[in-house]
Amino acid sequence: MLLLLFTGNKVLAQQTSGSSTSQTNGVYPYVPFLLITPDARAGAMGEAGVAVAPDGNAMSINPAKLAFLERPYGVSLSYSPWLKNLVPDINLAYLSGFYQVDDRTVVGASLRYFSLGDIAFTDENGITQGNFNPNELAFDATYSRKFGENFSLGTAARFIRSNLTPGLGSGSQQKAGTAVAVDVSAYFRKPTVLFGKDAILAAGLNLSNIGTKMSFAETQSKGFLPANMKLGGATTFIIDDYNQFTFALDFNKLMVPTEPVRDANGEIIAGK
């Protein structure tokens, strides 16, 4: 997913008279780690999970599902080595907890920490300037409430910090990037009978990472967060007291503007 986000869709620029240039105008959001679902179940299902049965990791993919949790409180912890065959020390850690205020309202909080491993920084002459551990984190506070027996709404307020460079050198203006964002989500589930079996039909929607822009230097232009719309459905067949079988399908739309195409002089020739 990270590779796709960083490369984007390449589009050749138009040819200008007297010169021929090509340029990419893909989508390049900052902090793409926010699009990685830390839930092991959703990860094993190809990131599908906006409408599957809720659990302690629900706020990472659809905060509205928290209102349908049956336990009064809970804590979840996950750890995932990331791209381990390429780089051995990149990892994603996730800690979350929830508390049921009443039979309709649930609050929660979570911390997502993405470590890019230890990196040796050098100057233009190849002289080592020291080691640094680039890292990114997001802290969430979540609220979810049930409306009726089959529908709930949820929201999450998020603080994001991305510290990718050590700011070496006395004249360096590099800094850690910070931003704030919110998620807005909805969840619907209804028990029914399908093909002679008890079943649960469910649908979910999550608009995530809607927030401020981010930059890593005072003079740098700010970039967009990876705002995303996730819409999906799920059907769960209850085989018996110990077994269930779920079909799930999610659709995702990255809500980030495409970079404009510019000519050799930097003038916009397509897009805005």
ChimeraX attribute file (.defattr): number of C-alpha atoms within 10 A of each C-alpha:
attribute: neighborCount
match mode: 1-to-1
recipient: residues
	/A:1	9
	/A:2	13
	/A:3	8
	/A:4	10
	/A:5	17
	/A:6	14
	/A:7	13
	/A:8	16
	/A:9	13
	/A:10	12
	/A:11	12
	/A:12	11
	/A:13	18
	/A:14	15
	/A:15	12
	/A:16	11
	/A:17	6
	/A:18	5
	/A:19	8
	/A:20	11
	/A:21	12
	/A:22	15
	/A:23	15
	/A:24	16
	/A:25	20
	/A:26	18
	/A:27	22
	/A:28	21
	/A:29	21
	/A:30	20
	/A:31	21
	/A:32	16
	/A:33	18
	/A:34	22
	/A:35	19
	/A:36	16
	/A:37	20
	/A:38	23
	/A:39	23
	/A:40	13
	/A:41	15
	/A:42	18
	/A:43	13
	/A:44	9
	/A:45	12
	/A:46	11
	/A:47	19
	/A:48	24
	/A:49	28
	/A:50	33
	/A:51	30
	/A:52	28
	/A:53	18
	/A:54	21
	/A:55	18
	/A:56	21
	/A:57	28
	/A:58	23
	/A:59	31
	/A:60	25
	/A:61	28
	/A:62	31
	/A:63	33
	/A:64	33
	/A:65	32
	/A:66	32
	/A:67	28
	/A:68	25
	/A:69	20
	/A:70	11
	/A:71	11
	/A:72	12
	/A:73	15
	/A:74	15
	/A:75	15
	/A:76	14
	/A:77	15
	/A:78	14
	/A:79	15
	/A:80	15
	/A:81	15
	/A:82	16
	/A:83	12
	/A:84	11
	/A:85	8
	/A:86	8
	/A:87	12
	/A:88	12
	/A:89	14
	/A:90	19
	/A:91	18
	/A:92	21
	/A:93	16
	/A:94	21
	/A:95	18
	/A:96	22
	/A:97	19
	/A:98	25
	/A:99	19
	/A:100	21
	/A:101	13
	/A:102	11
	/A:103	13
	/A:104	17
	/A:105	18
	/A:106	25
	/A:107	23
	/A:108	22
	/A:109	19
	/A:110	22
	/A:111	18
	/A:112	21
	/A:113	19
	/A:114	24
	/A:115	19
	/A:116	19
	/A:117	14
	/A:118	13
	/A:119	12
	/A:120	10
	/A:121	15
	/A:122	13
	/A:123	11
	/A:124	6
	/A:125	6
	/A:126	8
	/A:127	9
	/A:128	11
	/A:129	13
	/A:130	12
	/A:131	12
	/A:132	15
	/A:133	15
	/A:134	18
	/A:135	20
	/A:136	21
	/A:137	21
	/A:138	22
	/A:139	18
	/A:140	22
	/A:141	20
	/A:142	23
	/A:143	21
	/A:144	26
	/A:145	25
	/A:146	22
	/A:147	13
	/A:148	8
	/A:149	11
	/A:150	13
	/A:151	20
	/A:152	24
	/A:153	23
	/A:154	25
	/A:155	24
	/A:156	26
	/A:157	19
	/A:158	22
	/A:159	16
	/A:160	20
	/A:161	18
	/A:162	21
	/A:163	18
	/A:164	18
	/A:165	16
	/A:166	17
	/A:167	14
	/A:168	14
	/A:169	10
	/A:170	6
	/A:171	7
	/A:172	10
	/A:173	13
	/A:174	19
	/A:175	16
	/A:176	18
	/A:177	19
	/A:178	18
	/A:179	18
	/A:180	19
	/A:181	19
	/A:182	20
	/A:183	26
	/A:184	19
	/A:185	26
	/A:186	24
	/A:187	28
	/A:188	21
	/A:189	22
	/A:190	13
	/A:191	13
	/A:192	13
	/A:193	12
	/A:194	14
	/A:195	7
	/A:196	8
	/A:197	13
	/A:198	15
	/A:199	20
	/A:200	19
	/A:201	20
	/A:202	22
	/A:203	22
	/A:204	26
	/A:205	24
	/A:206	25
	/A:207	22
	/A:208	29
	/A:209	25
	/A:210	20
	/A:211	18
	/A:212	14
	/A:213	18
	/A:214	23
	/A:215	19
	/A:216	19
	/A:217	15
	/A:218	10
	/A:219	9
	/A:220	11
	/A:221	10
	/A:222	15
	/A:223	16
	/A:224	21
	/A:225	25
	/A:226	24
	/A:227	23
	/A:228	19
	/A:229	19
	/A:230	21
	/A:231	22
	/A:232	20
	/A:233	22
	/A:234	21
	/A:235	22
	/A:236	21
	/A:237	20
	/A:238	17
	/A:239	12
	/A:240	9
	/A:241	6
	/A:242	6
	/A:243	8
	/A:244	12
	/A:245	10
	/A:246	14
	/A:247	13
	/A:248	17
	/A:249	18
	/A:250	18
	/A:251	12
	/A:252	14
	/A:253	11
	/A:254	16
	/A:255	18
	/A:256	15
	/A:257	14
	/A:258	15
	/A:259	15
	/A:260	17
	/A:261	21
	/A:262	20
	/A:263	18
	/A:264	12
	/A:265	6
	/A:266	8
	/A:267	10
	/A:268	13
	/A:269	14
	/A:270	13
	/A:271	11
	/A:272	10
